[in-house]
Amino acid sequence: MDLFEVMQKRRSVRKFLEAPLDWQDVGEVLEAGRLAPTAGNVQDVRILVVLDPDTRNKIAEACYQQYWMAKAPAHIIVGVEPQKIEQFYGKRGKELYTAHDAGAAAMSMILAAEALGLATCWVGAFEDHMLKRACGMAEDVQAHCVIPLGYADEKPREPVKFGIETIVYLGNWGNRYTNMRDLTGEFSDLSENALKKGKDIIEKAKKHLQRV
Ligand SMILES: Cc1cc2nc3c(=O)[nH]c(=O)nc-3n(C[C@H](O)[C@H](O)[C@H](O)COP(=O)(O)O)c2cc1C
C-alpha cells in the first residue's frame, strides 16, 4: 500500500477482535512514533504501551467510560514532558509545541498501524488525573491521546469530509479557489477518486429518479 492508499483507507475503529498482536508490528508502530518530528528535535514525546487488561479497563473508564477501547489488546498513550521543551521555547513550547509534537507522533503511529493492517482510533477525550492514575504517569507529564491498537472487528463507513475547495484557501485567508484543475494542471489521484465517487453517486441517483 502506498502512503495515499493508507491515508484513504484509515478509519477510526471502535470495535476490536480479541486476537493478540504480533510484537514485531507493535515495534514498527512505535518506531514510526520515534521517527516523528519534534520542535527543535527536543524529543519531548514519551510513549507508554499498556497490555494489561485491568489497566486497559481503567484507561477506558478514564476516557469518559469509552469501554469499547478496553477490548483492543494494546493501548498506546502519547504523552509529553513539557518542562523539557519549555527550557528551549518558553510558554509557546509548553502550550503549543507539546501538542504539535504529540500529534505528529500519534498520527505517524496511526498511519504505520494502518499500513500493517492494524486498526486504531485517536482518543482525546479523557479525564487527566484519572488517566494518569490508571497508568502511573507522573503529575508533570501531559497525556495527549490514547490510541487503542488491534485488529478491526468492524469496517466503518467513510465519514463525510469536506472537499479540498472548502478547506484550502489560496493566497489569502478566506480566498476559496473553486477550480483546482486550473491550479494543479491535473487532479491528484485523491481528488480524482473523490470526483469519481461523486459522479457515481449522481449517476445512481439519476437512475433511481428515472425509475420513480
Ligand atoms: C483530537 C482528536 C480526539 C478524538 N477523540 C476521540 C474520542 O475520544 N473518542 C472517539 O471515539 N473518537 C475520537 N476521535 C476520532 C474522531 O471522532 C474521528 O477521527 C472522526 O470522526 C473522523 O473519522 P475517521 O478517523 O474515520 O476519519 C478523535 C480524533 C481526534 C483527531
The ligand as an SDF file (V2000), in Angstrom:
LIG
                    3D

 31 33  0  0  0  0  0  0  0  0999 V2000
   -8.0390   15.1770   18.6900 C   0  0  0  0  0  0  0  0  0  0  0  0
   -8.9750   14.0220   18.4470 C   0  0  0  0  0  0  0  0  0  0  0  0
   -9.6780   13.4880   19.5120 C   0  0  0  0  0  0  0  0  0  0  0  0
  -10.5330   12.4010   19.2960 C   0  0  0  0  0  0  0  0  0  0  0  0
  -11.1530   11.8240   20.3890 N   0  0  0  0  0  0  0  0  0  0  0  0
  -11.9730   10.7590   20.2060 C   0  0  0  0  0  0  0  0  0  0  0  0
  -12.5610   10.1180   21.3270 C   0  0  0  0  0  0  0  0  0  0  0  0
  -12.3620   10.4750   22.4830 O   0  0  0  0  0  0  0  0  0  0  0  0
  -13.3680    9.0490   21.0820 N   0  0  0  0  0  0  0  0  0  0  0  0
  -13.6060    8.5670   19.8220 C   0  0  0  0  0  0  0  0  0  0  0  0
  -14.3440    7.5870   19.6860 O   0  0  0  0  0  0  0  0  0  0  0  0
  -13.0330    9.1510   18.7370 N   0  0  0  0  0  0  0  0  0  0  0  0
  -12.2230   10.2300   18.8990 C   0  0  0  0  0  0  0  0  0  0  0  0
  -11.5950   10.8050   17.8120 N   0  0  0  0  0  0  0  0  0  0  0  0
  -11.7990   10.2360   16.4670 C   0  0  0  0  0  0  0  0  0  0  0  0
  -12.7070   11.1280   15.5910 C   0  0  0  0  0  0  0  0  0  0  0  0
  -14.0270   11.0310   16.0540 O   0  0  0  0  0  0  0  0  0  0  0  0
  -12.5890   10.6610   14.1300 C   0  0  0  0  0  0  0  0  0  0  0  0
  -11.2620   10.8760   13.7020 O   0  0  0  0  0  0  0  0  0  0  0  0
  -13.5400   11.4110   13.2030 C   0  0  0  0  0  0  0  0  0  0  0  0
  -14.8760   11.0590   13.4860 O   0  0  0  0  0  0  0  0  0  0  0  0
  -13.2700   11.1350   11.7300 C   0  0  0  0  0  0  0  0  0  0  0  0
  -13.3320    9.7450   11.4410 O   0  0  0  0  0  0  0  0  0  0  0  0
  -12.0810    8.9850   10.7900 P   0  0  0  0  0  0  0  0  0  0  0  0
  -10.9790    8.9760   11.8200 O   0  0  0  0  0  0  0  0  0  0  0  0
  -12.5760    7.5810   10.4990 O   0  0  0  0  0  0  0  0  0  0  0  0
  -11.6690    9.7280    9.5620 O   0  0  0  0  0  0  0  0  0  0  0  0
  -10.7220   11.8630   17.9980 C   0  0  0  0  0  0  0  0  0  0  0  0
   -9.9760   12.3960   16.9440 C   0  0  0  0  0  0  0  0  0  0  0  0
   -9.1170   13.4370   17.1580 C   0  0  0  0  0  0  0  0  0  0  0  0
   -8.2780   13.9510   15.9980 C   0  0  0  0  0  0  0  0  0  0  0  0
  1  2  1  0
  2  3  1  0
  2 30  2  0
  3  4  2  0
  4  5  1  0
  4 28  1  0
  5  6  2  0
  6  7  1  0
  6 13  1  0
  7  8  2  0
  7  9  1  0
  9 10  1  0
 10 11  2  0
 10 12  1  0
 12 13  2  0
 13 14  1  0
 14 15  1  0
 14 28  1  0
 15 16  1  0
 16 17  1  0
 16 18  1  0
 18 19  1  0
 18 20  1  0
 20 21  1  0
 20 22  1  0
 22 23  1  0
 23 24  1  0
 24 25  2  0
 24 26  1  0
 24 27  1  0
 28 29  2  0
 29 30  1  0
 30 31  1  0
M  END
$$$$
